[in-house]
Amino acid sequence: MAARREYDAIIVGASFAGLAVARRLTGDVLLLDRHEVGTVQTSACGTPLWVPRALGVESSVLQVHDRLDLRTPSRTITYDLREIPFCTFDYRAFTQGLLAQSRVVFLRAAVTGIEDGAVTTASGRFTAPVVVDASGWRGVLVHERDRPPTERGGYSFGLETPTSLEDDKLTLILDRRVMRRGLGWIFPVGRGSLVGLGSYVGASKLGPPLRSFLGALGAPTASYHGTFFPSRMLRPTVGRIFAVGDAAGQCLPLTAEGIRPALYFGDRCGELLRTVLEGRLTLDAALAEYTRIVNRYRRAYAVLRGAQWLATYAPTRCFALVAAALGKRPLLPCWWPRYGAFGRFGGAAA
Ligand SMILES: Cc1cc2nc3c(=O)[nH]c(=O)nc-3n(C[C@H](O)[C@H](O)[C@H](O)COP(=O)(O)OP(=O)(O)OC[C@H]3O[C@@H](n4cnc5c(N)ncnc54)[C@H](O)[C@@H]3O)c2cc1C
């Protein structure tokens, strides 16, 4: 239990976004999460291999992938990822590795909101001039308390389960017989794979279709994990609160890659906040600069959101034609290195 009530900065959420901010900060910083770090995984943990390398947590990598298959009813399209290989990693090792690089006070406490400038939790109230909401899609500080954010639309839902299936590539499945308005995936993680379904329209009753999919793969079901994730960028600041990661709608539409943006925008936010804590930048200037950084990406997010709409509603055959063209020369080298390099960060921990 943290004895103090006043800090220089408070970060709510100790997953990708919150830890990326935390590792950049110096001073008296309180990091709050309702769970111990790394204990509740909600993601398949697939990301470019350079990400854990850049963050000094490469030992968390479980498997490296230089190929991705997109399976559709009419064809399978293979993407060569060798230029920017992907990996799957161990969530606990990755997040605990980031925590070890941070000089923050971690407190396990469920946050209930913000009142008169104080962050309220089950363990009391805490204050700080700098407050960051990195609490995932719920955005416990930045979203309205009496209305779930998913009611506004712009959220997908994913459910997945560990299986014993082994493979040497990532697989995405775009097939309405498997998942009506969304996609399926098989992400190998060394011994076994995570198999899941995602609904682009936020349908959360995915247990029955996932069980049928697993049945078709011959994979017995075990435990499930899943949650909502955003597919629409939201405001990066609300009043004087910084929002990072899924709390700010920064998960990429279509590909549902949310780890890299959470880490990237978290890193940029942390870098700015460090200068605030060192007295070199005002809080207002940091709020404006963070908004400017995030807004530079709005057009790219809008393009991916358009592509997600096509994947959801256009005939799969047409989508597959475009996806096949994008997977070959001359188009592949035009977009893949840029997509794969998005969010490059290299700053050392504070
Ligand atoms: C099934 C599934 C598979 C996915 N697979 C991938 C993938 O392979 N690759 C990829 O890039 N993205 C993937 N995503 C998306 C990715 O998981 C998210 O975009 C990413 O986790 C966002 O990170 P975050 O730090 O913003 O939020 P989160 O990872 O959701 O972390 C939020 C943190 O806040 C804490 N918290 C929440 N509420 C409170 C509260 N009231 N009080 C205290 N603490 C609180 C939580 O305990 C958690 O630690 C997947 C999503 C799902 C659902």
The ligand as a Tripos MOL2 file, in Angstrom:
@<TRIPOS>MOLECULE
LIG
   53    58     1     0     0
SMALL
NO_CHARGES

@<TRIPOS>ATOM
      1 C1         -8.4070  -11.1390  -28.2440 C.3       1 LIG1
      2 C2         -7.5090   -9.9810  -28.6070 C.ar      1 LIG1
      3 C3         -6.3180  -10.2020  -29.2920 C.ar      1 LIG1
      4 C4         -5.4990   -9.1390  -29.6310 C.ar      1 LIG1
      5 N1         -4.3240   -9.4090  -30.2970 N.ar      1 LIG1
      6 C5         -3.4730   -8.3960  -30.5820 C.ar      1 LIG1
      7 C6         -2.2260   -8.6790  -31.1930 C.ar      1 LIG1
      8 O1         -1.8640   -9.8310  -31.4550 O.2       1 LIG1
      9 N2         -1.4060   -7.6300  -31.4700 N.ar      1 LIG1
     10 C7         -1.7420   -6.3350  -31.1920 C.ar      1 LIG1
     11 O2         -0.9580   -5.4220  -31.4670 O.2       1 LIG1
     12 N3         -2.9170   -6.0370  -30.5850 N.ar      1 LIG1
     13 C8         -3.7890   -7.0350  -30.2580 C.ar      1 LIG1
     14 N4         -4.9750   -6.7550  -29.6250 N.ar      1 LIG1
     15 C9         -5.2530   -5.3620  -29.2290 C.3       1 LIG1
     16 C10        -4.4150   -5.0190  -27.9910 C.3       1 LIG1
     17 O3         -4.5440   -6.0290  -27.0190 O.3       1 LIG1
     18 C11        -4.8210   -3.6830  -27.3640 C.3       1 LIG1
     19 O4         -4.9600   -2.7000  -28.3560 O.3       1 LIG1
     20 C12        -3.7400   -3.2780  -26.3350 C.3       1 LIG1
     21 O5         -3.7240   -4.2030  -25.2680 O.3       1 LIG1
     22 C13        -3.9780   -1.8620  -25.8110 C.3       1 LIG1
     23 O6         -3.0610   -1.6080  -24.7830 O.3       1 LIG1
     24 P1         -3.4280   -0.6090  -23.5910 P.3       1 LIG1
     25 O7         -2.2420   -0.5770  -22.7040 O.co2     1 LIG1
     26 O8         -3.9530    0.6600  -24.1540 O.co2     1 LIG1
     27 O9         -4.6810   -1.2830  -22.8570 O.3       1 LIG1
     28 P2         -4.7780   -2.6900  -22.0980 P.3       1 LIG1
     29 O10        -3.7480   -3.6290  -22.5870 O.co2     1 LIG1
     30 O11        -6.2140   -3.0770  -22.2070 O.co2     1 LIG1
     31 O12        -4.4270   -2.3280  -20.5910 O.3       1 LIG1
     32 C14        -5.2730   -1.5810  -19.7580 C.3       1 LIG1
     33 C15        -4.7880   -1.7530  -18.3300 C.3       1 LIG1
     34 O13        -5.5910   -0.9300  -17.4810 O.3       1 LIG1
     35 C16        -6.0130   -1.6800  -16.3560 C.3       1 LIG1
     36 N5         -7.2920   -1.1480  -15.9200 N.ar      1 LIG1
     37 C17        -8.4540   -1.1170  -16.6320 C.ar      1 LIG1
     38 N6         -9.4250   -0.5660  -15.8850 N.ar      1 LIG1
     39 C18        -8.8570   -0.2370  -14.6840 C.ar      1 LIG1
     40 C19        -9.3500    0.3510  -13.4870 C.ar      1 LIG1
     41 N7        -10.6250    0.7380  -13.3730 N.pl3     1 LIG1
     42 N8         -8.5060    0.5280  -12.4510 N.ar      1 LIG1
     43 C20        -7.1930    0.1460  -12.5380 C.ar      1 LIG1
     44 N9         -6.6880   -0.4250  -13.6530 N.ar      1 LIG1
     45 C21        -7.5040   -0.6120  -14.7030 C.ar      1 LIG1
     46 C22        -6.1080   -3.1120  -16.8630 C.3       1 LIG1
     47 O14        -6.0000   -4.0300  -15.7830 O.3       1 LIG1
     48 C23        -4.9230   -3.1800  -17.8380 C.3       1 LIG1
     49 O15        -3.7410   -3.5870  -17.1830 O.3       1 LIG1
     50 C24        -5.8420   -7.8070  -29.2810 C.ar      1 LIG1
     51 C25        -7.0270   -7.5670  -28.5790 C.ar      1 LIG1
     52 C26        -7.8560   -8.6400  -28.2330 C.ar      1 LIG1
     53 C27        -9.1110   -8.3760  -27.4630 C.3       1 LIG1
@<TRIPOS>BOND
     1     1     2 1
     2     2     3 ar
     3     2    52 ar
     4     3     4 ar
     5     4     5 ar
     6     4    50 ar
     7     5     6 ar
     8     6     7 ar
     9     6    13 1
    10     7     8 2
    11     7     9 ar
    12     9    10 ar
    13    10    11 2
    14    10    12 ar
    15    12    13 ar
    16    13    14 ar
    17    14    15 1
    18    14    50 ar
    19    15    16 1
    20    16    17 1
    21    16    18 1
    22    18    19 1
    23    18    20 1
    24    20    21 1
    25    20    22 1
    26    22    23 1
    27    23    24 1
    28    24    25 2
    29    24    26 1
    30    24    27 1
    31    27    28 1
    32    28    29 2
    33    28    30 1
    34    28    31 1
    35    31    32 1
    36    32    33 1
    37    33    34 1
    38    33    48 1
    39    34    35 1
    40    35    36 1
    41    35    46 1
    42    36    37 ar
    43    36    45 ar
    44    37    38 ar
    45    38    39 ar
    46    39    40 ar
    47    39    45 ar
    48    40    41 1
    49    40    42 ar
    50    42    43 ar
    51    43    44 ar
    52    44    45 ar
    53    46    47 1
    54    46    48 1
    55    48    49 1
    56    50    51 ar
    57    51    52 ar
    58    52    53 1
@<TRIPOS>SUBSTRUCTURE
     1 LIG1         1 GROUP 0 **** ****
